[in-house]
Amino acid sequence: MLSPDPTRSPSGSSAAAEEGQPSASNAPADDAAAAMSRPASARVINSAMQQRLNLDHIDIRMKNELYLRQHPEIRHILDYFVTQVLVQQPEDIGGYALELFSDQALREKVEKHSSECQQLDASELDDEA
């Protein structure tokens, strides 16, 4: 059996609310200072704040997607890196990444890898036709 919550009165309301003290549930939602003074586990955002966060999240994703479309070399570099990690399977991926991205010939290697991938994609399309 659950033991009774000492902060609740028999009527079910919190003792703080009955004493006229604001509880976490009736604290002003738009008072950011009050929200920040509560522990992280007790912080709650209201629907307007959540909507703003959602819109900001969408805006960031759209800007990131636009940037990636304007710079396709990023996808080529990441594809090359992932391919090399899977082929080499290094124990220290961070050290391997440092070495790989410090390579003076990285541009040529990425361009060669991208060209090979495009040729493979083209040959697969020819095989399907």
DOGUMI-480689 format. One record per residue (C-alpha): residue in three letters; x, y, z. Coordinates in Angstrom, 1 decimal. Example, Ala and Ser with C-alpha at 12.3 -4.5 7.8 and 13.67 -1.06 7.14 Angstrom:
! DOGUMI-480689
{pt 'ALA', {12.3, -4.5, 7.8}},
{pt 'SER', {13.7, -1.1, 7.1}},
This chain:
! DOGUMI-480689
{pt 'MET', {0.0, 0.0, 0.0}},
{pt 'LEU', {1.2, 3.5, -0.8}},
{pt 'SER', {2.0, 5.8, 2.0}},
{pt 'PRO', {0.2, 9.1, 1.9}},
{pt 'ASP', {1.9, 12.1, 0.4}},
{pt 'PRO', {2.8, 14.5, 3.3}},
{pt 'THR', {2.5, 17.5, 1.0}},
{pt 'ARG', {-1.1, 16.7, 0.1}},
{pt 'SER', {-4.1, 17.3, 2.3}},
{pt 'PRO', {-6.9, 14.8, 2.6}},
{pt 'SER', {-8.8, 16.7, 0.0}},
{pt 'GLY', {-6.0, 16.0, -2.5}},
{pt 'SER', {-4.7, 19.6, -2.9}},
{pt 'SER', {-1.2, 20.4, -2.0}},
{pt 'ALA', {-0.4, 21.7, 1.4}},
{pt 'ALA', {1.5, 24.6, -0.1}},
{pt 'ALA', {-1.6, 25.7, -2.1}},
{pt 'GLU', {-3.8, 25.5, 1.0}},
{pt 'GLU', {-1.4, 27.7, 2.9}},
{pt 'GLY', {-1.5, 30.3, 0.1}},
{pt 'GLN', {2.0, 29.4, -1.2}},
{pt 'PRO', {2.4, 28.9, -4.9}},
{pt 'SER', {3.0, 25.3, -5.8}},
{pt 'ALA', {4.9, 24.1, -8.9}},
{pt 'SER', {1.6, 23.5, -10.7}},
{pt 'ASN', {0.2, 27.0, -10.2}},
{pt 'ALA', {3.4, 29.0, -10.5}},
{pt 'PRO', {3.2, 31.6, -13.3}},
{pt 'ALA', {4.2, 29.8, -16.4}},
{pt 'ASP', {5.6, 32.9, -18.1}},
{pt 'ASP', {7.9, 33.8, -15.2}},
{pt 'ALA', {11.2, 32.5, -16.5}},
{pt 'ALA', {13.1, 33.5, -13.4}},
{pt 'ALA', {10.8, 31.5, -11.2}},
{pt 'ALA', {11.0, 28.6, -13.6}},
{pt 'MET', {14.8, 28.6, -13.6}},
{pt 'SER', {14.9, 28.7, -9.7}},
{pt 'ARG', {13.2, 25.3, -9.6}},
{pt 'PRO', {15.2, 22.1, -10.0}},
{pt 'ALA', {15.6, 20.9, -13.6}},
{pt 'SER', {13.2, 18.0, -12.9}},
{pt 'ALA', {10.5, 20.4, -11.9}},
{pt 'ARG', {10.8, 22.8, -14.8}},
{pt 'VAL', {7.8, 22.8, -17.1}},
{pt 'ILE', {7.3, 24.8, -20.2}},
{pt 'ASN', {3.9, 26.1, -21.2}},
{pt 'SER', {2.3, 25.4, -24.6}},
{pt 'ALA', {3.4, 28.8, -26.0}},
{pt 'MET', {7.0, 28.1, -25.1}},
{pt 'GLN', {6.8, 24.6, -26.6}},
{pt 'GLN', {5.3, 26.0, -29.8}},
{pt 'ARG', {8.2, 28.5, -30.0}},
{pt 'LEU', {10.7, 25.7, -29.5}},
{pt 'ASN', {9.0, 23.6, -32.2}},
{pt 'LEU', {9.1, 26.5, -34.6}},
{pt 'ASP', {12.8, 27.2, -33.8}},
{pt 'HIS', {13.6, 23.5, -34.3}},
{pt 'ILE', {11.9, 23.5, -37.7}},
{pt 'ASP', {13.7, 26.7, -38.6}},
{pt 'ILE', {17.1, 25.3, -37.7}},
{pt 'ARG', {16.5, 22.1, -39.6}},
{pt 'MET', {15.4, 24.0, -42.7}},
{pt 'LYS', {18.6, 26.2, -42.5}},
{pt 'ASN', {20.8, 23.1, -42.0}},
{pt 'GLU', {19.1, 21.4, -45.0}},
{pt 'LEU', {19.6, 24.5, -47.1}},
{pt 'TYR', {23.3, 24.6, -46.1}},
{pt 'LEU', {23.8, 20.9, -46.9}},
{pt 'ARG', {22.2, 21.4, -50.3}},
{pt 'GLN', {24.5, 24.3, -51.0}},
{pt 'HIS', {27.5, 22.3, -49.9}},
{pt 'PRO', {27.2, 18.7, -51.3}},
{pt 'GLU', {30.9, 18.2, -50.5}},
{pt 'ILE', {29.9, 17.7, -46.8}},
{pt 'ARG', {27.9, 14.6, -47.7}},
{pt 'HIS', {30.8, 13.4, -49.8}},
{pt 'ILE', {33.3, 13.9, -47.0}},
{pt 'LEU', {31.0, 12.2, -44.5}},
{pt 'ASP', {30.4, 9.3, -46.9}},
{pt 'TYR', {34.1, 8.8, -47.4}},
{pt 'PHE', {34.7, 8.9, -43.6}},
{pt 'VAL', {32.0, 6.4, -42.8}},
{pt 'THR', {33.2, 4.1, -45.6}},
{pt 'GLN', {36.8, 4.3, -44.4}},
{pt 'VAL', {35.7, 3.6, -40.8}},
{pt 'LEU', {33.7, 0.5, -41.9}},
{pt 'VAL', {36.6, -0.8, -44.0}},
{pt 'GLN', {39.4, -0.1, -41.6}},
{pt 'GLN', {37.4, -0.6, -38.4}},
{pt 'PRO', {39.9, 1.3, -36.2}},
{pt 'GLU', {39.9, 0.8, -32.4}},
{pt 'ASP', {40.3, 4.5, -31.8}},
{pt 'ILE', {37.8, 6.2, -34.1}},
{pt 'GLY', {38.5, 9.7, -32.8}},
{pt 'GLY', {42.2, 9.3, -33.4}},
{pt 'TYR', {41.5, 7.8, -36.8}},
{pt 'ALA', {39.2, 10.7, -37.7}},
{pt 'LEU', {41.9, 13.2, -36.6}},
{pt 'GLU', {44.4, 11.4, -38.9}},
{pt 'LEU', {42.0, 11.1, -41.8}},
{pt 'PHE', {40.8, 14.7, -41.7}},
{pt 'SER', {44.4, 16.0, -41.3}},
{pt 'ASP', {45.5, 14.2, -44.5}},
{pt 'GLN', {46.8, 16.7, -47.0}},
{pt 'ALA', {45.4, 14.5, -49.8}},
{pt 'LEU', {41.9, 14.3, -48.3}},
{pt 'ARG', {40.3, 16.4, -51.1}},
{pt 'GLU', {41.6, 14.1, -53.8}},
{pt 'LYS', {40.6, 11.0, -51.9}},
{pt 'VAL', {37.1, 12.3, -51.3}},
{pt 'GLU', {36.7, 13.3, -55.0}},
{pt 'LYS', {38.0, 9.8, -56.1}},
{pt 'HIS', {35.6, 8.1, -53.7}},
{pt 'SER', {32.6, 10.2, -54.9}},
{pt 'SER', {33.5, 9.5, -58.5}},
{pt 'GLU', {33.6, 5.8, -57.8}},
{pt 'CYS', {30.3, 5.9, -56.0}},
{pt 'GLN', {28.7, 7.8, -58.9}},
{pt 'GLN', {30.0, 5.2, -61.3}},
{pt 'LEU', {28.7, 2.4, -59.2}},
{pt 'ASP', {25.3, 4.1, -59.0}},
{pt 'ALA', {25.2, 4.6, -62.7}},
{pt 'SER', {26.2, 0.9, -63.4}},
{pt 'GLU', {23.5, -0.3, -61.0}},
{pt 'LEU', {20.9, 1.8, -62.9}},
{pt 'ASP', {22.1, 0.3, -66.2}},
{pt 'ASP', {21.8, -3.2, -64.8}},
{pt 'GLU', {18.2, -2.5, -63.7}},
{pt 'ALA', {17.2, -1.2, -67.1}},
